[in-house]
Amino acid sequence: MKRFEKILSIFDSDERDTTALRLALRLAGDSAGSLSVVHVIPPLPSDIPEGIGGLDDLKKALVQAAEASLQSAVDQLPETTVPLDTRVFWGHTAMEVSRVVVREGFDLVMKGTGRRKRIPGQHLGSVDMRLLRKCPCPVWLVKPGGHETVTSILATIDPSNTEEDHHVLNESILELGLSVAEMENADLHVLHAWAPWGESLLRSRMRSEEFGGYVKQMRSRAARGLTDFLRPFDDAISPMNRHLLEGDPEVVVPDFVRTHDVDVIVMGTVGRTGVPGFLIGNTAEKILASVDCSVLAVKPSGFRTPVDA
């Protein structure tokens, strides 16, 4: 089971929601790890003259207010033996958090999903999406006011892609899902959404029985791929919790999340891994725009952050 030795939790004093912070503390305790809680003060507007009187006092007051708010949130947490520290940074959240992750080797970042600056049509904010693109470790975006406990987890994989990098990503998704399920005593579901290649084109060019046979053959191949991939996990994942569903992932996955009351979806965000910071592919973008639950996003092995330490 993967243990989270160093967890970083982002606290936004304006949001005043401690769901992610409480969950981070519990995970750190279950992992015998440490927790760092950070608040990032955004840069002052660029049109403020540098030499204006009282600017240094203003900055000092902002830092003091952030430190007090951060300490107040920590003081409200349950008593714990988890090593815990608090930090305040200036800058842009995704950039500063990614820098400290690179510098200090955190293995999980947690943040409540933003209510402010939310992207139209989805529950994730613009800062959330930048974190997914830039942060080099897994990022857990926690729905505010959501699960104080996690009861249902969905791991989405694609064993039809047999490239080594993708195979490793699928394994990472499952390992993270299993780890959280064990720590939270939650149910883990595994879903592979598949669709026959060229369906709309071939349907109009093949006889009905031929097309039906083609779809049946592709379904059998997808089922074989899922079974083979999950064989090492036979003892950990019940057959009833393995789901092979026909359809496009951006439709199938959000439907499953809604109908099964999923608390957390664990997914890979595969894009053009050779381009630093360009991580989220079209399918992942569409799924993220449609699900209304917490998201634990896993990076592919070839991911390179554009942020320097």
Secondary structure as UniProt FT lines:
FT   STRAND          6..10
FT   TURN            13..15
FT   HELIX           19..30
FT   TURN            31..32
FT   STRAND          34..41
FT   TURN            46..47
FT   TURN            50..51
FT   TURN            53..54
FT   HELIX           55..75
FT   STRAND          84..90
FT   HELIX           93..104
FT   STRAND          108..112
FT   TURN            116..117
FT   TURN            120..121
FT   HELIX           126..134
FT   STRAND          139..142
FT   TURN            144..145
FT   STRAND          152..156
FT   TURN            159..160
FT   HELIX           164..184
FT   STRAND          187..194
FT   TURN            197..198
FT   HELIX           199..203
FT   TURN            204..205
FT   HELIX           208..230
FT   HELIX           231..233
FT   TURN            234..236
FT   HELIX           239..241
FT   STRAND          242..246
FT   HELIX           249..259
FT   TURN            260..261
FT   STRAND          264..268
FT   TURN            273..274
FT   TURN            276..277
FT   HELIX           282..290
FT   STRAND          294..298
FT   TURN            301..302
//
